[in-house]
Amino acid sequence: MAVSFAWMFGETKPNGVELLLGILIPKLNSKTIQQAVGVVGCIIMPHNVFLHSALVQSREVDPHKVGRVREALNYYSIESTIALAISFMINLFVTTVFAKAFYGTDIAHSIGLVNAGQYLEEKFGGGLVPILYIWGIGLLAAGQSSTITGTYAGQFIMGGFLNLRLKKWLRALITRSCAIVPTMIVALVFDTNEDTLDVLNEWLNVLQSVQIPFALIPLLCLVSKEEVMGVFKIGPVLKMVSWFVAALVIVINGYLLMDFFSSEVQGWLFGSVVSGFTTAYVAFIIYLISRGITFSNWFGFLHTKVVTNTGN
């Protein structure tokens, strides 16, 4: 996937200075906030937070040997950083290619997953390898990547967090059915066309971004407390940066909801339903934060009591 999109990136020959400035000082307006939130969702996928947490346990390390645990954590940090960096670069390649080719043109709003390869072919030509095929290979690889990570995350959750021990074929059937069956129902039953499916895919990425706090906030509450993590708790700098990123994602999602209210919500019935879901969303985030603080305080009280009783 990275090679395919990097090839396309090289074909477009973007301005490196402008690209760097766009990364360091991003500029968004109300018309692009939905796409920006979608990019956040497709890079920091909430189920991958669970997947990365579960993969930490894949190394056979004696938890009583602090040095070996730190070594394992360092290697895993390198692996995660490389994976996220590659994901970021792929999205950078794709965004740059289409921005360089179609930004400000009349056909920009009509480009979707189905016809994107044809437009790229017309814009940049065939070359040694037709760019239409390069786009198709990259898109296929992207689908396989998402499918694999989704399957692994579902298997870890069912086999570990939920403690449901099933045969591999049955576990794979259940986890994949949860993803494939709704998609097939939408594609086959409802009156959908190519444009509608593109919009649906975009909103699915937005939905992933909206779900990020549900996975991220409990994780940050747990790894920040010495009573839970011991000497492996995150430091103050990483804690501050992590909470800042989490708050930024929540604020972006909040802005998206406000924009959705102002532009899409019409009628008291639909407005009441959307308002109810929004209120529940905000309340649940507040609950997660307060629950994490309460849990940490309770854990700290229990830890102090045990130490005091042991000393006595």
C-alpha positions as a Markdown table, in Angstrom:
| # | Residue | x | y | z |
|---|---|---|---|---|
| 1 | Met | 0.0 | 0.0 | 0.0 |
| 2 | Ala | 2.8 | 2.4 | 0.9 |
| 3 | Val | 4.7 | 1.6 | -2.2 |
| 4 | Ser | 1.7 | 2.1 | -4.5 |
| 5 | Phe | 0.7 | 5.5 | -3.0 |
| 6 | Ala | 4.4 | 6.6 | -2.8 |
| 7 | Trp | 4.6 | 5.9 | -6.6 |
| 8 | Met | 1.6 | 8.1 | -7.2 |
| 9 | Phe | 3.1 | 10.8 | -4.9 |
| 10 | Gly | 6.3 | 10.8 | -7.0 |
| 11 | Glu | 4.3 | 11.2 | -10.2 |
| 12 | Thr | 2.6 | 14.3 | -9.0 |
| 13 | Lys | 5.8 | 16.1 | -8.0 |
| 14 | Pro | 4.3 | 18.3 | -5.2 |
| 15 | Asn | 6.0 | 21.4 | -3.8 |
| 16 | Gly | 8.0 | 20.2 | -0.8 |
| 17 | Val | 8.0 | 23.6 | 1.0 |
| 18 | Glu | 4.2 | 24.1 | 0.7 |
| 19 | Leu | 3.7 | 20.5 | 1.8 |
| 20 | Leu | 5.9 | 21.0 | 4.9 |
| 21 | Leu | 4.1 | 24.2 | 5.8 |
| 22 | Gly | 0.7 | 22.5 | 5.4 |
| 23 | Ile | 1.8 | 19.8 | 7.8 |
| 24 | Leu | 3.2 | 22.2 | 10.4 |
| 25 | Ile | 0.5 | 24.9 | 10.1 |
| 26 | Pro | -2.7 | 23.2 | 8.9 |
| 27 | Lys | -5.5 | 25.4 | 7.7 |
| 28 | Leu | -9.1 | 24.2 | 7.8 |
| 29 | Asn | -12.5 | 25.7 | 7.1 |
| 30 | Ser | -16.1 | 24.6 | 7.8 |
| 31 | Lys | -16.2 | 22.8 | 4.4 |
| 32 | Thr | -13.3 | 20.5 | 5.2 |
| 33 | Ile | -13.7 | 19.7 | 8.9 |
| 34 | Gln | -15.7 | 16.5 | 8.1 |
| 35 | Gln | -12.9 | 15.2 | 5.9 |
| 36 | Ala | -10.3 | 16.2 | 8.5 |
| 37 | Val | -12.1 | 14.3 | 11.3 |
| 38 | Gly | -12.4 | 11.3 | 8.9 |
| 39 | Val | -8.7 | 11.3 | 8.4 |
| 40 | Val | -8.2 | 11.4 | 12.2 |
| 41 | Gly | -10.5 | 8.4 | 12.5 |
| 42 | Cys | -8.9 | 6.3 | 9.8 |
| 43 | Ile | -5.4 | 6.9 | 11.2 |
| 44 | Ile | -6.1 | 6.6 | 15.0 |
| 45 | Met | -8.7 | 3.8 | 14.7 |
| 46 | Pro | -10.3 | 3.1 | 18.1 |
| 47 | His | -10.2 | -0.7 | 17.7 |
| 48 | Asn | -6.5 | -0.4 | 17.1 |
| 49 | Val | -6.0 | 1.1 | 20.5 |
| 50 | Phe | -7.3 | -2.2 | 21.9 |
| 51 | Leu | -5.2 | -4.1 | 19.4 |
| 52 | His | -2.0 | -2.4 | 20.3 |
| 53 | Ser | -2.8 | -2.9 | 24.0 |
| 54 | Ala | -3.3 | -6.6 | 23.4 |
| 55 | Leu | -0.2 | -7.0 | 21.3 |
| 56 | Val | 1.9 | -5.9 | 24.3 |
| 57 | Gln | 1.2 | -9.3 | 25.8 |
| 58 | Ser | 2.5 | -11.2 | 22.7 |
| 59 | Arg | 6.1 | -11.2 | 24.1 |
| 60 | Glu | 7.0 | -13.7 | 26.7 |
| 61 | Val | 8.7 | -11.6 | 29.3 |
| 62 | Asp | 9.0 | -12.2 | 33.0 |
| 63 | Pro | 6.9 | -9.3 | 34.6 |
| 64 | His | 9.1 | -9.4 | 37.7 |
| 65 | Lys | 12.2 | -8.4 | 35.8 |
| 66 | Val | 11.9 | -4.7 | 35.4 |
| 67 | Gly | 14.8 | -4.4 | 32.9 |
| 68 | Arg | 13.3 | -7.0 | 30.6 |
| 69 | Val | 9.9 | -5.4 | 30.7 |
| 70 | Arg | 11.4 | -2.0 | 29.9 |
| 71 | Glu | 13.3 | -3.6 | 27.0 |
| 72 | Ala | 10.0 | -5.1 | 25.6 |
| 73 | Leu | 8.2 | -1.8 | 26.0 |
| 74 | Asn | 11.0 | 0.0 | 24.1 |
| 75 | Tyr | 10.8 | -2.4 | 21.2 |
| 76 | Tyr | 7.0 | -2.2 | 21.2 |
| 77 | Ser | 7.1 | 1.6 | 21.2 |
| 78 | Ile | 9.4 | 1.5 | 18.1 |
| 79 | Glu | 7.1 | -0.9 | 16.3 |
| 80 | Ser | 4.0 | 1.2 | 17.1 |
| 81 | Thr | 5.8 | 4.4 | 16.1 |
| 82 | Ile | 6.8 | 2.9 | 12.7 |
| 83 | Ala | 3.3 | 1.6 | 12.1 |
| 84 | Leu | 1.7 | 4.9 | 12.8 |
| 85 | Ala | 4.3 | 6.8 | 10.8 |
| 86 | Ile | 3.7 | 4.6 | 7.8 |
| 87 | Ser | 0.0 | 5.1 | 8.2 |
| 88 | Phe | 0.5 | 8.9 | 8.4 |
| 89 | Met | 2.7 | 8.9 | 5.3 |
| 90 | Ile | 0.2 | 6.9 | 3.3 |
| 91 | Asn | -2.6 | 9.4 | 4.1 |
| 92 | Leu | -0.2 | 12.2 | 3.3 |
| 93 | Phe | 0.6 | 10.6 | -0.1 |
| 94 | Val | -3.1 | 10.2 | -0.9 |
| 95 | Thr | -4.1 | 13.6 | 0.3 |
| 96 | Thr | -1.3 | 15.3 | -1.6 |
| 97 | Val | -1.9 | 13.5 | -4.8 |
| 98 | Phe | -5.6 | 14.5 | -5.0 |
| 99 | Ala | -5.0 | 18.0 | -3.7 |
| 100 | Lys | -2.3 | 18.6 | -6.3 |
| 101 | Ala | -4.4 | 17.2 | -9.1 |
| 102 | Phe | -8.0 | 18.3 | -8.4 |
| 103 | Tyr | -8.1 | 21.0 | -5.8 |
| 104 | Gly | -10.2 | 23.9 | -7.1 |
| 105 | Thr | -11.3 | 22.1 | -10.2 |
| 106 | Asp | -14.9 | 21.5 | -11.3 |
| 107 | Ile | -14.7 | 17.7 | -11.0 |
| 108 | Ala | -13.3 | 17.8 | -7.4 |
| 109 | His | -16.7 | 17.0 | -5.8 |
| 110 | Ser | -17.5 | 14.2 | -8.2 |
| 111 | Ile | -14.4 | 12.1 | -7.4 |
| 112 | Gly | -14.9 | 8.9 | -5.3 |
| 113 | Leu | -13.3 | 5.5 | -4.7 |
| 114 | Val | -14.9 | 4.1 | -7.9 |
| 115 | Asn | -13.8 | 6.7 | -10.4 |
| 116 | Ala | -10.6 | 8.1 | -8.7 |
| 117 | Gly | -8.3 | 5.8 | -10.6 |
| 118 | Gln | -9.7 | 6.9 | -14.0 |
| 119 | Tyr | -9.4 | 10.6 | -13.1 |
| 120 | Leu | -5.8 | 10.0 | -12.0 |
| 121 | Glu | -5.1 | 8.2 | -15.2 |
| 122 | Glu | -6.4 | 11.1 | -17.3 |
| 123 | Lys | -4.5 | 13.7 | -15.2 |
| 124 | Phe | -1.1 | 12.0 | -15.0 |
| 125 | Gly | -1.1 | 9.6 | -17.9 |
| 126 | Gly | -0.2 | 5.9 | -18.0 |
| 127 | Gly | 3.6 | 5.9 | -17.6 |
| 128 | Leu | 5.6 | 2.7 | -17.3 |
| 129 | Val | 2.8 | 1.2 | -15.2 |
| 130 | Pro | -0.7 | 2.7 | -15.7 |
| 131 | Ile | -1.5 | 4.7 | -12.6 |
| 132 | Leu | -5.0 | 3.3 | -12.7 |
| 133 | Tyr | -3.5 | -0.1 | -11.7 |
| 134 | Ile | -1.3 | 1.4 | -9.1 |
| 135 | Trp | -4.4 | 3.0 | -7.5 |
| 136 | Gly | -6.3 | -0.3 | -7.7 |
| 137 | Ile | -3.5 | -2.3 | -6.0 |
| 138 | Gly | -3.1 | 0.4 | -3.3 |
| 139 | Leu | -6.9 | 0.4 | -2.6 |
| 140 | Leu | -7.0 | -3.4 | -2.4 |
| 141 | Ala | -4.1 | -3.4 | 0.0 |
| 142 | Ala | -5.8 | -0.8 | 2.1 |
| 143 | Gly | -8.9 | -2.9 | 2.3 |
| 144 | Gln | -6.9 | -6.0 | 3.3 |
| 145 | Ser | -5.0 | -4.0 | 6.0 |
| 146 | Ser | -8.2 | -2.7 | 7.5 |
| 147 | Thr | -9.8 | -6.2 | 7.4 |
| 148 | Ile | -6.8 | -7.8 | 9.1 |
| 149 | Thr | -6.5 | -5.3 | 11.9 |
| 150 | Gly | -10.3 | -5.4 | 12.5 |
| 151 | Thr | -10.2 | -9.2 | 12.7 |
| 152 | Tyr | -7.3 | -9.2 | 15.1 |
| 153 | Ala | -8.9 | -6.6 | 17.3 |
| 154 | Gly | -12.2 | -8.5 | 17.5 |
| 155 | Gln | -10.4 | -11.8 | 18.3 |
| 156 | Phe | -8.4 | -10.2 | 21.1 |
| 157 | Ile | -11.5 | -8.6 | 22.6 |
| 158 | Met | -13.5 | -11.8 | 22.5 |
| 159 | Gly | -10.6 | -14.0 | 23.6 |
| 160 | Gly | -9.1 | -11.7 | 26.2 |
| 161 | Phe | -11.2 | -8.7 | 27.4 |
| 162 | Leu | -14.5 | -10.6 | 27.3 |
| 163 | Asn | -12.9 | -14.0 | 28.1 |
| 164 | Leu | -14.9 | -15.8 | 25.5 |
| 165 | Arg | -12.9 | -18.8 | 24.5 |
| 166 | Leu | -14.1 | -20.1 | 21.1 |
| 167 | Lys | -12.7 | -22.1 | 18.3 |
| 168 | Lys | -10.7 | -20.0 | 15.8 |
| 169 | Trp | -13.1 | -20.5 | 12.9 |
| 170 | Leu | -16.2 | -19.7 | 15.0 |
| 171 | Arg | -14.5 | -16.6 | 16.5 |
| 172 | Ala | -13.4 | -15.4 | 13.0 |
| 173 | Leu | -16.9 | -16.0 | 11.7 |
| 174 | Ile | -18.5 | -13.9 | 14.5 |
| 175 | Thr | -16.0 | -11.1 | 14.3 |
| 176 | Arg | -16.1 | -10.8 | 10.5 |
| 177 | Ser | -19.9 | -11.1 | 10.4 |
| 178 | Cys | -20.2 | -8.1 | 12.6 |
| 179 | Ala | -18.4 | -6.1 | 10.0 |
| 180 | Ile | -19.5 | -7.7 | 6.7 |
| 181 | Val | -23.2 | -8.4 | 7.3 |
| 182 | Pro | -24.2 | -4.7 | 8.0 |
| 183 | Thr | -22.1 | -3.6 | 5.0 |
| 184 | Met | -23.9 | -6.1 | 2.7 |
| 185 | Ile | -27.3 | -5.1 | 4.0 |
| 186 | Val | -26.6 | -1.4 | 3.3 |
| 187 | Ala | -25.1 | -2.2 | -0.2 |
| 188 | Leu | -27.8 | -4.7 | -1.3 |
| 189 | Val | -31.1 | -3.7 | 0.5 |
| 190 | Phe | -31.0 | 0.1 | 0.5 |
| 191 | Asp | -31.1 | 2.2 | -2.7 |
| 192 | Thr | -27.5 | 3.2 | -2.9 |
| 193 | Asn | -25.3 | 4.4 | -5.7 |
| 194 | Glu | -21.6 | 5.0 | -6.0 |
| 195 | Asp | -21.9 | 8.6 | -4.6 |
| 196 | Thr | -23.9 | 7.4 | -1.6 |
| 197 | Leu | -21.4 | 4.6 | -0.7 |
| 198 | Asp | -18.6 | 7.2 | -0.9 |
| 199 | Val | -20.5 | 9.4 | 1.6 |
| 200 | Leu | -21.1 | 6.4 | 3.8 |
| 201 | Asn | -17.4 | 5.5 | 3.8 |
| 202 | Glu | -16.6 | 9.1 | 4.8 |
| 203 | Trp | -19.0 | 9.1 | 7.7 |
| 204 | Leu | -17.7 | 5.7 | 8.9 |
| 205 | Asn | -14.3 | 7.3 | 9.2 |
| 206 | Val | -15.9 | 10.1 | 11.1 |
| 207 | Leu | -17.7 | 7.6 | 13.4 |
| 208 | Gln | -14.3 | 6.0 | 14.2 |
| 209 | Ser | -13.0 | 9.4 | 15.2 |
| 210 | Val | -16.1 | 10.0 | 17.4 |
| 211 | Gln | -15.4 | 6.6 | 19.1 |
| 212 | Ile | -11.7 | 7.3 | 19.9 |
| 213 | Pro | -12.4 | 8.9 | 23.4 |
| 214 | Phe | -14.1 | 5.7 | 24.5 |
| 215 | Ala | -10.9 | 3.7 | 24.0 |
| 216 | Leu | -8.4 | 6.5 | 24.7 |
| 217 | Ile | -9.7 | 8.0 | 28.0 |
| 218 | Pro | -9.8 | 4.8 | 30.1 |
| 219 | Leu | -6.4 | 3.9 | 28.7 |
| 220 | Leu | -4.9 | 7.2 | 29.7 |
| 221 | Cys | -6.5 | 7.1 | 33.2 |
| 222 | Leu | -5.0 | 3.6 | 33.8 |
| 223 | Val | -1.5 | 4.1 | 32.5 |
| 224 | Ser | -1.1 | 7.5 | 34.4 |
| 225 | Lys | -1.5 | 5.9 | 37.8 |
| 226 | Glu | 1.4 | 4.4 | 39.8 |
| 227 | Glu | -1.1 | 2.3 | 41.8 |
| 228 | Val | -2.0 | 0.5 | 38.5 |
| 229 | Met | 1.2 | 0.5 | 36.5 |
| 230 | Gly | 3.9 | 0.8 | 39.2 |
| 231 | Val | 7.2 | 1.9 | 37.9 |
| 232 | Phe | 5.9 | 1.7 | 34.3 |
| 233 | Lys | 3.4 | 4.6 | 34.5 |
| 234 | Ile | 3.8 | 7.2 | 31.9 |
| 235 | Gly | 5.9 | 10.3 | 32.8 |
| 236 | Pro | 4.4 | 13.8 | 33.2 |
| 237 | Val | 5.4 | 15.1 | 29.8 |
| 238 | Leu | 3.9 | 12.1 | 27.9 |
| 239 | Lys | 0.8 | 12.3 | 30.1 |
| 240 | Met | 0.3 | 16.0 | 29.3 |
| 241 | Val | 0.9 | 15.4 | 25.6 |
| 242 | Ser | -1.5 | 12.4 | 25.6 |
| 243 | Trp | -4.3 | 14.3 | 27.3 |
| 244 | Phe | -3.8 | 17.3 | 25.0 |
| 245 | Val | -4.2 | 15.0 | 22.0 |
| 246 | Ala | -7.3 | 13.4 | 23.5 |
| 247 | Ala | -8.8 | 16.8 | 24.3 |
| 248 | Leu | -8.0 | 18.0 | 20.8 |
| 249 | Val | -9.8 | 15.0 | 19.2 |
| 250 | Ile | -12.8 | 15.6 | 21.5 |
| 251 | Val | -12.9 | 19.3 | 20.6 |
| 252 | Ile | -12.7 | 18.5 | 16.9 |
| 253 | Asn | -15.5 | 16.1 | 17.2 |
| 254 | Gly | -17.5 | 18.7 | 19.1 |
| 255 | Tyr | -17.0 | 21.2 | 16.3 |
| 256 | Leu | -18.1 | 18.6 | 13.8 |
| 257 | Leu | -21.3 | 18.0 | 15.8 |
| 258 | Met | -22.0 | 21.8 | 16.0 |
| 259 | Asp | -21.4 | 22.1 | 12.2 |
| 260 | Phe | -23.7 | 19.1 | 11.6 |
| 261 | Phe | -26.4 | 20.8 | 13.8 |
| 262 | Ser | -26.2 | 24.1 | 11.9 |
| 263 | Ser | -26.2 | 22.6 | 8.4 |
| 264 | Glu | -28.1 | 19.3 | 8.4 |
| 265 | Val | -30.5 | 19.2 | 11.3 |
| 266 | Gln | -34.0 | 20.3 | 10.3 |
| 267 | Gly | -37.3 | 19.6 | 12.0 |
| 268 | Trp | -38.0 | 19.2 | 15.7 |
| 269 | Leu | -38.2 | 15.4 | 15.6 |
| 270 | Phe | -34.8 | 14.9 | 13.9 |
| 271 | Gly | -33.3 | 17.6 | 16.0 |
| 272 | Ser | -34.5 | 16.0 | 19.2 |
| 273 | Val | -33.0 | 12.6 | 18.2 |
| 274 | Val | -29.7 | 14.2 | 17.3 |
| 275 | Ser | -29.7 | 16.3 | 20.5 |
| 276 | Gly | -30.4 | 13.2 | 22.6 |
| 277 | Phe | -27.5 | 11.3 | 21.0 |
| 278 | Thr | -25.2 | 14.3 | 21.4 |
| 279 | Thr | -26.1 | 14.7 | 25.0 |
| 280 | Ala | -25.5 | 11.0 | 25.7 |
| 281 | Tyr | -22.1 | 11.2 | 23.9 |
| 282 | Val | -20.9 | 14.1 | 26.0 |
| 283 | Ala | -22.3 | 12.6 | 29.2 |
| 284 | Phe | -20.5 | 9.3 | 28.5 |
| 285 | Ile | -17.2 | 11.1 | 27.9 |
| 286 | Ile | -17.6 | 13.0 | 31.2 |
| 287 | Tyr | -18.5 | 9.7 | 32.9 |
| 288 | Leu | -15.4 | 8.0 | 31.5 |
| 289 | Ile | -13.1 | 10.8 | 32.9 |
| 290 | Ser | -14.8 | 10.9 | 36.3 |
| 291 | Arg | -14.9 | 7.1 | 36.5 |
| 292 | Gly | -11.2 | 6.9 | 35.7 |
| 293 | Ile | -10.5 | 9.5 | 38.5 |
| 294 | Thr | -12.7 | 7.6 | 40.9 |
| 295 | Phe | -11.2 | 4.3 | 40.1 |
| 296 | Ser | -7.7 | 5.7 | 40.5 |
| 297 | Asn | -8.5 | 7.3 | 43.9 |
| 298 | Trp | -10.1 | 4.0 | 45.0 |
| 299 | Phe | -7.1 | 2.0 | 43.9 |
| 300 | Gly | -4.8 | 4.4 | 45.6 |
| 301 | Phe | -6.8 | 4.2 | 48.9 |
| 302 | Leu | -6.7 | 0.4 | 48.7 |
| 303 | His | -3.0 | 0.4 | 47.9 |
| 304 | Thr | -2.3 | 2.7 | 50.9 |
| 305 | Lys | -4.4 | 0.6 | 53.2 |
| 306 | Val | -2.6 | -2.6 | 52.2 |
| 307 | Val | 0.8 | -1.0 | 52.8 |
| 308 | Thr | -0.3 | 0.4 | 56.2 |
| 309 | Asn | -1.7 | -3.0 | 57.3 |
| 310 | Thr | 1.5 | -4.7 | 56.1 |
| 311 | Gly | 3.6 | -2.2 | 58.0 |
| 312 | Asn | 1.6 | -2.8 | 61.2 |
